[in-house]
Amino acid sequence: MLSHRIRTIVLAAVLGLASLSCQTVQTTAPGAVGIERQQRMLISEEQVQAAAAQAYAQELQKAREQKKLNTDKALTERVQTVSRQLIPHTSVFRPDAPDWNWEINTLTTDDLNAYAMPGGKIMVYTGLVQRLGLTDAELAAVIGHEIAHALREHSRERMSRAYAQQLALAGVAVLAGVGQQTLELANMLATVTFQLPHSREQEAEADIIGLELMARAGYDPNAAVSVWKKMMAENKDGPPEFLSTHPAPQSRIQELQALIPRVMPLYEAASH
């Protein structure tokens, strides 16, 4: 068995190697809302986008096999139309984003959920729209929020943190004779997307960027507040799945209300 001192040295060495390849990046321009936080990344953007394409393809295949992919044609068209109104305005934050290989689909399920994987892989659950009776503006608030996560590469950031932890554990395991397992980025991305919550910091960034996106696209940013009020009313006994990975709804509403005046001029300009 390795002594505590040797384990400490190994851990420091592995973390040191990880830090050598770690990049500090600014994934987006500040926009009118002024997002300035830099992020530390251990995994490349190319790796994560390739993993996202694979993970998303797996989700699409699963949905096809279950006959749940894009079965509501009218709703799918609505989701795609709203998304395409938002996508051109992603250039404010990332000049490359409008040219991503965007894919926009719906999944037939009663669950209240939606997500956007890296590189513009969007999925909206029909239950979210139908159970909450979302207007187009409210739908834009949800999709804009999820697109913002992709623009800020929040999944890559979370994967980098998880990767660093696994590197450290694997480094100790190798010297202990256990052996190092190969990390599968697509599986890690799926775990990050469906199981691990975003940090409050990431959620706040997605709220702010999402508000600007919807305002620039001509959707009333006040709809972001009404979405969360509908969320709260939908399940009074406990938060629905979509809320389980988000901050407390009442705090979210107050923060959004404080942000709306900052983007309202963009909405007014787009509406005239």
Disulfide bonds with the S-S distance in Angstrom:
none
